[in-house]
Amino acid sequence: MSRTCRVGEATGIHSVTNGAVEAAVKSIYDLNGRQQQGTRRGLNIVRMSDGTVRKVMVR
């Protein structure tokens, strides 16, 4: 098997988009998995609108 690459031909990533949209808080949970109305003292698990999950420590 042989591969050729022509000089000047673009390969790989064609475009990059900036995910500058700020994700909003979707729900907040405590360590026992109970949904909370807001952040409380201690460790909180915050689920964002873009699907990410963050651990937030409140002192």
Backbone torsions as a table, in degrees:
resi	resn	phi	psi	omega
1	MET	NA	130.0	177.9
2	SER	-125.7	150.9	178.8
3	ARG	-126.8	142.8	176.9
4	THR	-124.0	146.9	177.4
5	CYS	-131.2	120.6	-179.6
6	ARG	-83.3	138.4	178.4
7	VAL	-68.8	132.9	179.3
8	GLY	94.1	-11.1	179.6
9	GLU	-90.0	125.0	-178.0
10	ALA	-75.8	132.6	175.1
11	THR	-131.8	158.2	176.0
12	GLY	95.5	-133.1	-175.9
13	ILE	-76.8	127.9	-178.8
14	HIS	-96.0	-34.1	179.1
15	SER	-153.5	156.8	179.8
16	VAL	-126.6	131.1	176.4
17	THR	-109.2	143.9	-179.5
18	ASN	-93.2	118.9	178.4
19	GLY	-82.8	58.1	-173.8
20	ALA	-75.4	-3.0	179.6
21	VAL	-71.1	125.9	-178.5
22	GLU	-74.2	127.1	178.3
23	ALA	-78.9	138.8	179.7
24	ALA	-98.7	156.2	177.8
25	VAL	-71.5	125.2	-179.7
26	LYS	-96.5	-44.8	177.9
27	SER	-157.7	157.7	-178.0
28	ILE	-127.7	135.2	-178.9
29	TYR	-128.2	154.6	172.3
30	ASP	-91.6	-177.9	-177.1
31	LEU	-67.5	-20.1	177.8
32	ASN	-87.1	-0.4	178.1
33	GLY	88.5	6.4	178.8
34	ARG	-82.4	134.6	179.8
35	GLN	-72.9	137.6	-178.2
36	GLN	-115.2	158.6	177.2
37	GLN	-78.9	-28.4	179.8
38	GLY	-157.3	178.0	178.4
39	THR	-71.5	144.3	178.4
40	ARG	-124.9	171.1	178.9
41	ARG	-60.0	135.2	-179.1
42	GLY	108.1	-156.0	-177.5
43	LEU	-92.1	127.9	179.1
44	ASN	-119.8	143.5	175.6
45	ILE	-105.6	118.7	-174.1
46	VAL	-112.4	121.5	176.7
47	ARG	-97.3	127.5	-176.4
48	MET	-97.3	163.0	-177.4
49	SER	-66.5	-21.8	179.6
50	ASP	-89.5	5.1	176.5
51	GLY	96.9	-8.3	179.2
52	THR	-79.2	157.4	179.5
53	VAL	-126.3	134.1	179.7
54	ARG	-124.1	146.0	172.8
55	LYS	-100.3	122.9	-176.1
56	VAL	-119.8	125.4	178.2
57	MET	-98.3	123.5	177.4
58	VAL	-112.6	125.7	-179.9
59	ARG	-96.7	NA	NA
